[in-house]
Amino acid sequence: MRITGALLYGPPGTNKTHLARAIARSTGSKYLMMVDAAIIHHKYTGGSEKAIAAIFSLARKLFPCIIFLDEVDALFYRRSGDDKSWERANITQFLQSMDGLLKQENPPFLLAATNRPMDVDSAFLRRLPHKVAFDMPDQNSRALILRLFLKEDNLDNVDIDNLATRTAGFSG
C-alpha cells in the first residue's frame, strides 16, 4: 500500500505546520495546498462541494503535490445524530475524494494536523495510515532550541541550561 496520508497531532506550537512545509520542500513537491475550514465551509448551497472538488482537481494537476489540512478537527469533527445534512454531505464528499486518491497512479499526499485528535471523525482517521504525535519539548530539547535561536548573539554569561529549566511548558 502506498502512503497517501498522515495525521500530525499534538499541542499548539509544536511545529506541525512547520513540518508540513519542510516535507513539501524536501520531497520536491510543486505545491503545498494549505486548506482550512474557511476554504471548505461556504455559506451558499453547493459551495462547499465545489470547493472540495476543486481542491482535489487542483492537487491532481499539480502533481507532485501535498494537501495540508490544518486544524482538521474543525473540518472533520466526530459525527453525531445532531449534525446538519450539509455537514454530513461535506464530510462524505471529502472522504470519497480521499478514497479516489488510492485509485490514482500518482496520488497527492494528504497531511492533516490537529491539536485534538479525539475530536476528529473516525472514518477520516482510518484513511490516514500514519499518525505522528508531537509533544512539548523536554528540558534538553528546549536547551537545544535556545542555543539554535541564540547562536548569533554574544551570550557568554547566560546560562542556557538554566533558561531551559525555567521554560517548562514552552513550545518550540
Buried (B, 14 or more C-beta within 10 A) or exposed (E): EEEBBBBBBBEEEBBBBEBBBEBBEEEEBEBBBBBBBEBBBBEEEEEBBEBBEEBBEBBBEBBBBBBBBBBBBBBBBBBEEEBEEBBEBBBEBBBEBBEEBEEBEEBBBBBBBBBBBEEBBEBBBEBBEEEBEBEBBEEEEBBBBBBEEEEEEEEEEEEBBEBBEEBEEBBB
